[in-house]
Amino acid sequence: MTFILGGPSSGKSTQAAKLVEEFGYKHLSVRALINDEIAKGTKMGKSMEQTVAQKELVDFKDVNQLVI
C-alpha cells in the first residue's frame, strides 16, 4: 500500500495517475469518497458536509469507515 500526502494542489493526483499507469496501482481519493458520501445525503455525509464547510478535517473514524 502506498500513500501520497500533501497540501492542496501539490500534485497528489498527478503522481497517483503516474503510479496507476506505471505499476497498475489503484487510486483511492479520500476527498472523492467524502464528496460521494455528501452527495448521497447520508447522515454521515451531512455531518461531513458541515465539517468540510467549516474547513476542518473530517474525523478519522468516519474516513476509515468510508475506506473499509
C-alpha positions as CSV (number, residue, x, y, z in Angstrom):
1,M,0.0,0.0,0.0
2,T,1.3,3.4,-0.9
3,F,0.1,6.8,0.4
4,I,0.6,10.1,-1.2
5,L,0.2,13.0,1.2
6,G,0.5,16.7,0.5
7,G,-1.3,20.0,0.6
8,P,-3.9,21.3,-1.8
9,S,-2.7,21.5,-5.4
10,S,0.6,19.8,-4.6
11,G,0.3,17.3,-7.4
12,K,-1.0,14.2,-5.5
13,S,-3.5,13.3,-8.2
14,T,-0.8,13.8,-10.9
15,Q,1.6,11.5,-9.1
16,A,-1.1,8.9,-8.4
17,A,-2.0,8.8,-12.1
18,K,1.6,8.1,-12.9
19,L,1.7,5.2,-10.3
20,V,-1.5,3.8,-11.8
21,E,-0.1,3.9,-15.3
22,E,3.4,2.6,-14.4
23,F,2.6,0.0,-11.8
24,G,-1.1,-0.7,-12.1
25,Y,-1.9,0.6,-8.6
26,K,-5.5,1.6,-7.7
27,H,-6.1,5.2,-7.0
28,L,-8.3,5.9,-4.0
29,S,-9.0,9.5,-3.3
30,V,-10.3,10.2,0.2
31,R,-11.7,13.5,-0.9
32,A,-13.7,11.8,-3.7
33,L,-15.1,9.3,-1.2
34,I,-16.1,12.2,1.1
35,N,-17.7,14.1,-1.8
36,D,-19.7,10.9,-2.8
37,E,-20.9,10.5,0.7
38,I,-22.0,14.1,0.9
39,A,-23.8,13.7,-2.5
40,K,-25.7,10.7,-1.2
41,G,-27.1,12.8,1.6
42,T,-26.5,10.2,4.3
43,K,-26.3,11.0,7.9
44,M,-22.5,10.7,7.8
45,G,-22.4,12.7,4.6
46,K,-24.4,15.6,6.2
47,S,-22.0,15.6,9.1
48,M,-19.0,15.6,6.8
49,E,-20.5,18.4,4.8
50,Q,-20.7,20.6,7.8
51,T,-17.1,19.7,8.8
52,V,-15.8,20.5,5.2
53,A,-17.8,23.7,5.1
54,Q,-16.0,24.8,8.3
55,K,-12.7,23.9,6.7
56,E,-11.9,21.4,9.3
57,L,-10.6,17.8,9.0
58,V,-13.2,15.0,8.7
59,D,-12.9,12.7,11.7
60,F,-10.5,9.8,11.1
61,K,-13.2,7.3,12.2
62,D,-15.5,8.5,9.5
63,V,-12.8,8.4,6.8
64,N,-11.8,4.9,8.0
65,Q,-15.4,3.7,7.7
66,L,-15.6,5.0,4.1
67,V,-12.3,3.3,3.1
68,I,-13.2,0.0,4.6
